[in-house]
Amino acid sequence: VLDAYQDLCVTGASKVDVVIHATVAYPVTLIDLLNSRLLPVCRDVFSLTVVLKSPSLRLHLVDCHRELFYEKLDDYDLFI
């Protein structure tokens, strides 16, 4: 999936933000791996944010993305 987002950088997107809502923390080694796989051309364009949420959200975790969508609706051209 990371490759597909990097393709957006390579094709000329000026800003690519990936926001992941999770109920468990991502290990530092995984975050380092993701950072090491970024193409140099994407380093100033691409950002990855992991937001920790309560495990009690369960199936309502999607609501966090919906809230973010409406908050940032005017800031972006494409939401995936």
N, C-alpha and C positions, 0 to 999 in steps of 0.2 A: 504494500500500500504506500509506503514511503516513496518508492520510485514514481508512482503516479503523481504524488504531490510535487515532487521535484521536477517532473515534466512541466508543471505549470510555471515554475521558476524559469526553466530553460526556454520556454516559449514566449517569455516576456512579461509575465505577471509581475507587478510591482510590489505585491504584498501577499503572502500566503501564511495564514495563521491556522494552526491545528489546535483545537481545544479538546482535551480528553477529560471527561468526568469519570472518575473511578472511585471504588469503595475501598481499595487497598493501595498502599503506596507502591509506586514503581521502584524497583531496585535501582540503585545508582549505576550499576553495571549496564543495565538496559538503556538508561538514559545516555550514558557515555557511548554505547554502541550506536544509538540513533544519531547522536551528534557526529560521531566519526564517519558515518555513512553519507552525511550531507555533502553534496558537490560544492566546490568552492564558489561557484557562481550563485549558489542559493543561500549562502551564509548570511547575507544582509537582507534577504527577502523572506526567508522561511523562519517561522517561530513555532515552537511546540510547547503547549502549556498543559500540565496535568493538574486538575483540580480534584482534591480529595473531598468526598462527600460521605455522609453517614451511611453505614451498611443497612440501616433500617429503611432507606429509600427503596431498595429492591427494584421492582418494576417501574417505579416512578422516577428513576434516574434520568429517563428520557425527558422529563419535564425541565431538567436543568438546561438541556440543550435548547429546548423551545424558548425558555426565558432569555437565554443568550442570543438566540436568533432575533427575537423582537427588539432586544436592546441594541443590537448592532446592525439592524436591517439597512440603514442608510449608509453604513460605512463600507459595504462590500458589494461586489457585482455577482458573486456566486457563492452559494452555500451547498455543501455536500454533506 
